[in-house]
């Protein structure tokens, strides 16, 4: 079954509404007009009878009563001759008439078309209907006056039918003619009104993949503005997602190339070595390269998860003390394998913040891992999570090589490594820390270490003040 177009639906709906409104109004107007015409015709009948009564009472009664009993004066009805039809149009004299009777019900004055009509009953009066031959008549009978004169006026329903037929034509013909014209005009108006949709479809079909241009339509209707806004927002989200995918692919290719190459070289050296000692050294190098590869993959995935979670928008109440405890337990093996002293100072009270647990855990984990990795043997790392006013403050302090003040802004860039850094350096770690801090509107500072050398990283996250207003944890 073919789907109905929006234009057709609008056209038929508009026509239907017009018909639903106009047809009842037309029927009501017609019935009201017919009723008024009937009342007007009845009034005319009564008025003609009373006029005739006044004329008879003021001069014609003696002449009528002096005539021979039973001999009424017959008023002739004009015939419809060709000359009369041409000169005076058609005559309707045969459709009206009157009768005058004395107190003995003898006719005194009648029109020719009612001469055979018997006198009214003694108790008759007012309006009545009477069938005479093939015609139906509307009668009005005046009660006898002081002289016993009874007057009856009559009108054939033909004249009223002519008016009714004229009203049918007047009320029915215009809608019958107007509705098709309205259908054409409404179709044109709907097509013109929906033209912005055609323009929108054209713009969408012409839009090139990866285009950064916003979708705009000159003088767009107000109803279409939310659609354009939603489409542009969707395009922006789609482009952002594609850009993140491209960036992630580039990051993977960039970061995994060196560990993979190092692994392959060490494996080739192990295969080509002629002594077990050389093979062991090569395999140890391959193992280290694979460990570095695993860490790079984990960091890239963490960064991707942070960007994805920020767009999901599911914030929850997170206790920073619990997150810090979880991260320390997770890194306990790594901490135990290093010759570094770790001092931990966690708040004794809960520090609830509104945010993402995965992102906060990644922030703490990377701060600790970077500090542990860049502190020489016998060095110190301090982790503190405490309340300062309406903020929770995370500080990681080490006595490693540190970062010169003029270079501290640059280390947040992806894959940036200081020339003086050991091992992997600050490649992705601080980039992940910065992204996690941005998700929580938390400023991050790189300061001088109070231990004499090294780095002090400080992150301030707003606390949830009204616990009852805290969002419920995301499912």
C-alpha positions as CSV (number, residue, x, y, z in Angstrom):
1,X,0.0,0.0,0.0
2,X,1.4,3.4,-1.1
3,X,2.1,5.7,1.8
4,X,0.1,9.0,1.7
5,X,2.3,12.0,1.3
6,X,2.3,14.9,3.7
7,X,1.0,17.2,1.1
8,X,-2.0,15.0,0.3
9,X,-2.7,14.5,4.0
10,X,-2.7,18.3,4.6
11,X,-4.8,19.0,1.6
12,X,-7.5,16.5,2.5
13,X,-7.4,17.4,6.1
14,X,-7.9,21.1,5.3
15,X,-10.7,20.2,2.9
16,X,-12.3,18.0,5.5
17,X,-12.1,20.7,8.1
18,X,-13.7,23.2,5.7
19,X,-16.4,20.7,4.8
20,X,-17.1,19.9,8.4
21,X,-17.4,23.5,9.3
22,X,-19.2,24.9,6.2
23,X,-21.7,22.1,5.5
24,X,-23.5,22.2,8.9
25,X,-23.4,26.0,8.6
26,X,-24.9,25.8,5.2
27,X,-27.6,23.4,6.2
28,X,-28.5,25.5,9.3
29,X,-28.5,28.7,7.2
30,X,-30.8,27.0,4.6
31,X,-33.2,25.7,7.1
32,X,-33.3,29.0,8.9
33,X,-33.9,30.9,5.6
34,X,-36.7,28.5,4.6
35,X,-38.3,29.0,8.0
36,X,-38.1,32.7,7.7
37,X,-39.5,32.6,4.1
38,X,-42.4,30.5,5.4
39,X,-43.1,33.0,8.2
40,X,-42.8,35.9,5.7
41,X,-45.2,34.2,3.3
42,X,-47.7,33.4,6.1
43,X,-47.5,37.0,7.2
44,X,-48.2,38.2,3.7
45,X,-51.2,35.9,3.5
46,X,-52.6,37.2,6.7
47,X,-51.9,40.8,5.7
48,X,-53.6,40.4,2.3
49,X,-56.7,38.9,4.0
50,X,-56.9,41.8,6.6
51,X,-56.3,44.4,3.8
52,X,-59.2,42.9,1.8
53,X,-61.3,43.0,5.0
54,X,-60.7,46.7,5.5
55,X,-61.5,47.4,1.9
56,X,-64.7,45.6,2.0
57,X,-65.7,47.2,5.3
58,X,-65.0,50.7,3.9
59,X,-66.9,50.7,0.7
60,X,-67.4,47.4,-1.0
61,X,-69.7,45.6,1.4
62,X,-73.0,47.1,0.2
63,X,-72.2,46.3,-3.4
64,X,-71.3,42.7,-2.6
65,X,-74.4,42.1,-0.5
66,X,-76.7,43.6,-3.1
67,X,-75.9,40.9,-5.5
68,X,-78.1,37.9,-6.1
69,X,-77.6,35.2,-3.5
70,X,-75.2,32.6,-4.7
71,X,-73.8,34.7,-7.4
72,X,-70.3,35.6,-6.4
73,X,-68.0,38.2,-8.1
74,X,-65.3,36.2,-9.8
75,X,-61.9,37.9,-10.1
76,X,-60.3,36.6,-13.3
77,X,-56.8,35.3,-13.4
78,X,-54.5,36.6,-16.1
79,X,-53.4,34.0,-18.6
80,X,-49.7,33.5,-19.6
81,X,-49.9,34.7,-23.1
82,X,-46.7,34.9,-25.2
83,X,-46.9,38.7,-25.3
84,X,-47.4,38.9,-21.6
85,X,-44.4,36.5,-21.0
86,X,-42.2,38.6,-23.3
87,X,-43.2,42.0,-21.9
88,X,-43.7,41.3,-18.3
89,X,-41.9,38.1,-17.7
90,X,-44.0,35.2,-16.3
91,X,-47.0,35.8,-14.1
92,X,-47.7,34.0,-10.8
93,X,-51.3,35.1,-10.4
94,X,-52.5,31.6,-10.6
95,X,-50.5,30.7,-7.5
96,X,-52.4,33.1,-5.2
97,X,-56.1,33.8,-4.6
98,X,-58.8,34.7,-2.0
99,X,-62.4,34.1,-1.1
100,X,-65.0,36.2,0.6
101,X,-68.2,34.6,2.2
102,X,-71.2,36.1,3.9
103,X,-72.6,35.0,7.2
104,X,-74.5,32.2,5.4
105,X,-71.4,30.9,3.8
106,X,-72.4,32.2,0.4
107,X,-69.5,33.3,-1.8
108,X,-69.4,37.0,-2.4
109,X,-66.0,37.5,-4.0
110,X,-63.6,34.8,-5.2
111,X,-60.6,34.5,-7.6
112,X,-61.1,32.2,-10.5
113,X,-58.6,29.7,-9.4
114,X,-60.4,29.2,-6.0
115,X,-64.0,29.4,-7.3
116,X,-64.6,25.7,-6.9
117,X,-63.3,25.6,-3.4
118,X,-66.0,25.0,-0.8
119,X,-66.5,27.5,2.1
120,X,-64.5,27.0,5.3
121,X,-66.0,25.3,8.3
122,X,-67.8,27.5,10.8
123,X,-65.1,27.0,13.5
124,X,-62.1,27.2,11.1
125,X,-59.6,30.1,11.5
126,X,-55.9,30.8,11.2
127,X,-53.5,28.9,9.0
128,X,-54.2,25.5,7.4
129,X,-53.0,23.3,4.5
130,X,-55.3,22.0,1.8
131,X,-54.8,19.8,-1.2
132,X,-56.8,20.9,-4.3
133,X,-56.2,18.7,-7.3
134,X,-52.5,18.3,-7.9
135,X,-51.6,21.4,-5.9
136,X,-51.1,22.0,-2.3
137,X,-52.3,25.3,-0.9
138,X,-51.5,27.3,2.2
139,X,-54.7,28.9,3.6
140,X,-55.3,31.7,6.1
141,X,-58.9,32.2,7.3
142,X,-60.1,35.3,9.1
143,X,-62.8,34.7,11.7
144,X,-66.2,36.3,10.9
145,X,-66.3,40.1,11.5
146,X,-69.3,42.0,12.9
147,X,-71.2,41.6,9.6
148,X,-70.5,37.9,9.4
149,X,-68.0,38.3,6.5
150,X,-65.4,35.5,6.3
151,X,-62.3,36.1,4.3
152,X,-59.8,33.5,3.2
153,X,-56.6,34.1,1.4
154,X,-54.5,31.3,-0.2
155,X,-51.1,30.6,-1.8
156,X,-49.9,27.6,-3.6
157,X,-46.8,26.0,-2.3
158,X,-45.3,26.3,-5.7
159,X,-44.0,29.8,-5.0
160,X,-42.5,28.6,-1.8
161,X,-40.9,25.6,-3.6
162,X,-39.4,28.0,-6.1
163,X,-37.9,30.0,-3.3
164,X,-36.6,26.7,-1.7
165,X,-35.1,25.6,-5.0
166,X,-33.5,28.9,-5.4
167,X,-32.1,28.7,-1.9
168,X,-30.8,25.2,-2.7
169,X,-29.0,26.6,-5.7
170,X,-27.8,29.6,-3.7
171,X,-26.5,27.5,-0.8
172,X,-25.5,24.3,-2.5
173,X,-24.0,25.4,-5.8
174,X,-21.3,27.7,-4.5
175,X,-19.8,24.9,-2.2
176,X,-19.9,22.4,-5.1
177,X,-18.1,24.8,-7.3
178,X,-15.8,26.2,-4.6
179,X,-14.6,22.9,-3.2
180,X,-12.7,21.7,-6.3
181,X,-11.3,25.2,-6.7
182,X,-10.4,25.2,-3.0
183,X,-8.7,21.8,-3.5
184,X,-6.5,23.2,-6.2
185,X,-5.7,26.4,-4.3
186,X,-5.0,24.4,-1.1
187,X,-2.8,22.0,-3.0
188,X,-0.8,25.0,-4.3
189,X,-0.7,26.6,-0.9
190,X,0.5,23.4,0.8
191,X,3.2,22.8,-1.8
192,X,4.4,26.4,-1.3
193,X,4.2,26.1,2.5
194,X,6.2,22.9,2.5
195,X,8.8,24.2,0.1
196,X,11.3,24.6,3.0
197,X,11.1,20.8,3.4
198,X,12.0,20.3,-0.2
199,X,14.9,22.8,0.2
200,X,16.0,20.9,3.4
201,X,15.9,17.6,1.5
202,X,18.0,19.1,-1.3
203,X,20.5,20.5,1.1
204,X,20.8,17.1,2.8
205,X,21.3,15.2,-0.4
206,X,23.9,17.7,-1.5
207,X,25.8,17.6,1.8
208,X,29.2,15.9,1.4
209,X,30.4,13.3,4.0
210,X,32.6,14.9,6.6
211,X,31.3,18.4,5.9
212,X,31.7,20.8,8.8
213,X,29.3,23.4,7.4
214,X,26.1,24.0,9.4
215,X,22.8,23.4,7.6
216,X,21.1,26.6,7.0
217,X,17.9,27.6,5.1
218,X,17.3,31.3,4.4
219,X,14.1,32.6,6.1
220,X,13.3,29.1,7.5
221,X,9.9,28.9,9.2
222,X,9.9,28.8,13.0
223,X,8.6,25.2,13.0
224,X,11.6,24.2,11.0
225,X,14.2,25.9,13.2
226,X,14.2,23.1,15.9
227,X,14.7,20.5,13.2
228,X,17.6,22.5,11.7
229,X,19.1,22.9,15.2
230,X,18.7,19.2,16.0
231,X,20.2,18.2,12.7
232,X,23.2,20.5,13.1
233,X,23.7,19.2,16.6
234,X,23.5,15.6,15.3
235,X,26.0,16.4,12.6
236,X,28.3,18.0,15.1
237,X,28.0,14.9,17.4
238,X,28.6,12.6,14.4
239,X,31.5,14.6,13.2
240,X,32.9,14.6,16.7
241,X,32.5,10.8,17.0
242,X,34.2,10.4,13.6
243,X,37.0,12.7,14.6
244,X,37.4,10.8,17.9
245,X,37.6,7.5,15.9
246,X,40.1,9.0,13.5
247,X,42.1,10.4,16.4
248,X,42.0,7.1,18.3
249,X,43.1,5.2,15.2
250,X,46.0,7.6,14.7
251,X,46.9,7.4,18.4
252,X,46.9,3.6,18.2
253,X,49.0,3.6,15.0
254,X,51.4,6.1,16.5
255,X,51.7,4.6,20.0
256,X,51.8,0.9,19.0
257,X,54.3,1.2,16.2
258,X,57.4,1.6,18.5
259,X,56.6,-1.2,21.0
260,X,55.7,-3.6,18.2
261,X,58.9,-2.8,16.3
262,X,60.9,-3.2,19.4
263,X,59.3,-6.5,20.2
264,X,59.9,-7.8,16.6
265,X,63.6,-6.7,16.8
266,X,64.1,-8.4,20.1
267,X,62.4,-11.6,18.9
268,X,64.6,-11.6,15.8
269,X,67.7,-11.1,17.9
270,X,66.6,-14.0,20.1
271,X,66.2,-16.2,17.1
272,X,69.5,-15.2,15.6
273,X,71.5,-15.4,18.9
274,X,74.0,-18.2,19.3
275,X,74.1,-18.2,23.0
276,X,71.5,-18.7,25.6
277,X,72.5,-15.6,27.5
278,X,72.0,-13.4,24.4
279,X,68.7,-15.1,23.7
280,X,67.6,-14.4,27.3
281,X,68.5,-10.8,27.0
282,X,66.6,-10.4,23.7
283,X,63.6,-12.2,25.2
284,X,63.7,-9.9,28.2
285,X,63.7,-6.9,25.9
286,X,60.8,-8.4,24.0
287,X,58.9,-8.9,27.3
288,X,59.5,-5.3,28.3
289,X,58.3,-4.1,24.9
290,X,55.2,-6.2,25.2
291,X,54.6,-4.8,28.7
292,X,55.0,-1.3,27.3
293,X,52.6,-2.3,24.5
294,X,50.0,-3.5,27.0
295,X,50.3,-0.3,28.9
296,X,49.9,1.8,25.8
297,X,46.8,-0.1,24.8
298,X,45.4,0.3,28.3
299,X,46.0,4.0,28.3
300,X,44.4,4.5,24.9
301,X,41.4,2.5,25.9
302,X,41.1,4.5,29.2
303,X,41.2,7.8,27.2
304,X,38.5,6.5,24.8
305,X,36.3,5.4,27.7
306,X,36.7,8.9,29.3
307,X,35.5,10.6,26.1
308,X,32.6,8.1,25.7
309,X,31.4,8.5,29.3
310,X,31.5,12.2,29.1
311,X,28.9,12.1,26.3
312,X,26.7,9.6,28.0
313,X,26.0,12.2,30.7
314,X,25.4,9.7,33.5
315,X,26.9,11.4,36.6
316,X,26.7,9.7,40.0
317,X,27.8,10.4,43.5
318,X,31.3,9.2,43.9
319,X,33.3,9.1,47.2
320,X,36.9,10.1,46.4
321,X,38.2,8.3,49.5
322,X,36.7,5.0,48.2
323,X,38.2,5.6,44.8
324,X,41.6,6.4,46.1
325,X,41.5,3.2,48.3
326,X,40.5,1.1,45.3
327,X,43.3,2.5,43.1
328,X,45.9,2.0,45.8
329,X,44.8,-1.7,46.2
330,X,44.9,-2.1,42.4
331,X,48.5,-0.7,42.2
332,X,49.7,-2.5,45.3
333,X,51.7,-5.0,43.2
334,X,53.3,-2.3,41.2
335,X,54.1,-0.2,44.3
336,X,55.7,-3.3,45.9
337,X,57.9,-3.9,43.0
338,X,59.4,-0.4,43.1
339,X,62.0,0.9,45.5
340,X,59.9,4.0,46.2
341,X,58.4,5.1,49.5
342,X,54.7,5.9,49.1
343,X,53.0,8.0,51.8
344,X,49.2,8.0,51.7
345,X,47.0,10.5,53.6
346,X,43.3,10.0,53.0
347,X,40.5,12.0,54.6
348,X,38.7,10.3,57.5
349,X,35.3,11.6,56.2
350,X,33.6,10.9,53.0
351,X,34.3,13.3,50.1
352,X,31.3,12.9,47.8
353,X,31.6,14.5,44.3
354,X,29.3,14.3,41.3
355,X,31.1,12.6,38.5
356,X,32.3,9.5,36.8
357,X,34.0,6.8,38.9
358,X,35.9,5.4,35.9
359,X,37.4,8.9,35.1
360,X,38.3,9.6,38.7
361,X,40.0,6.2,39.1
362,X,41.9,6.8,35.8
363,X,43.0,10.3,37.1
364,X,44.4,8.9,40.4
365,X,45.9,5.8,38.8
366,X,47.8,7.8,36.1
367,X,49.0,10.4,38.7
368,X,50.4,7.6,40.9
369,X,51.9,5.6,38.0
370,X,53.6,8.6,36.5
371,X,55.0,9.6,39.9
372,X,56.3,6.1,40.6
373,X,57.8,5.8,37.2
374,X,59.7,9.0,37.3
375,X,61.0,8.8,40.8
376,X,64.5,7.2,41.1
377,X,65.1,4.3,43.4
378,X,64.8,5.3,47.0
379,X,62.6,8.3,46.1
380,X,59.4,9.4,47.7
381,X,55.8,9.8,46.5
382,X,53.0,11.4,48.6
383,X,49.3,11.0,47.9
384,X,46.8,13.0,49.8
385,X,43.0,13.3,49.4
386,X,41.5,15.9,51.7
387,X,38.7,18.5,52.1
388,X,39.5,22.2,51.7
389,X,36.4,24.2,52.1
390,X,33.8,23.1,49.6
391,X,36.3,21.2,47.5
392,X,38.1,17.9,47.6
393,X,41.8,18.3,46.8
394,X,43.9,15.6,45.4
395,X,47.7,16.0,45.6
396,X,50.5,13.8,44.3
397,X,54.0,14.9,45.2
398,X,57.2,13.3,44.2
399,X,60.9,14.1,44.4
400,X,61.8,13.0,40.9
401,X,63.3,15.0,38.1
402,X,60.2,17.3,37.9
403,X,59.2,19.5,34.9
404,X,60.5,23.0,34.3
405,X,57.8,25.7,34.8
406,X,58.0,26.9,31.2
407,X,57.3,23.3,30.0
408,X,54.4,22.4,32.3
409,X,51.6,23.5,29.9
410,X,53.1,21.5,27.1
411,X,53.1,18.2,28.9
412,X,49.3,17.8,28.8
413,X,49.5,17.3,25.0
414,X,49.1,13.7,23.8
415,X,52.4,11.8,23.4
416,X,54.5,14.7,24.7
417,X,57.6,13.5,26.4
418,X,60.2,15.6,28.1
419,X,63.7,15.1,26.9
420,X,64.8,14.5,30.5
421,X,62.1,11.9,31.3
422,X,63.0,8.3,31.8
423,X,61.2,5.3,30.4
424,X,57.9,6.1,28.7
425,X,57.8,9.7,30.1
426,X,54.6,11.8,30.3
427,X,53.2,10.4,27.0
428,X,49.5,9.8,27.7
429,X,49.3,9.8,31.5
430,X,48.9,13.5,32.0
431,X,46.7,13.8,29.0
432,X,44.3,11.3,30.6
433,X,44.6,13.2,33.9
434,X,43.7,16.5,32.2
435,X,40.7,14.9,30.4
436,X,39.4,13.4,33.6
437,X,39.8,16.7,35.4
438,X,37.9,18.6,32.6
439,X,35.0,16.2,32.9
440,X,34.6,17.3,36.5
441,X,35.2,21.0,36.0
442,X,38.3,20.6,38.1
443,X,41.4,22.8,37.6
444,X,44.7,20.9,37.6
445,X,47.9,22.6,38.6
446,X,51.6,21.5,38.2
447,X,53.6,23.1,41.0
448,X,57.0,22.8,42.5
449,X,57.4,19.9,44.9
450,X,57.9,20.8,48.6
451,X,60.4,17.9,48.8
452,X,63.1,20.1,47.3
453,X,62.8,18.7,43.8
454,X,60.2,16.9,41.7
455,X,56.6,17.8,40.9
456,X,53.5,18.6,42.8
457,X,50.2,17.8,41.0
458,X,47.1,19.4,42.5
459,X,43.5,18.8,41.4
460,X,40.5,20.5,43.1
461,X,37.0,18.9,42.6
462,X,33.8,20.6,43.8
463,X,32.1,18.6,46.6
464,X,28.4,17.8,46.7
465,X,27.0,20.3,49.3
466,X,23.4,19.2,49.6
467,X,23.5,15.4,50.0
468,X,19.7,15.1,49.5
469,X,20.2,16.8,46.1
470,X,22.9,14.5,45.0
471,X,22.1,12.5,41.9
472,X,21.3,8.8,42.3
473,X,24.0,6.4,41.1
474,X,23.8,5.4,37.5
475,X,22.7,1.9,36.8
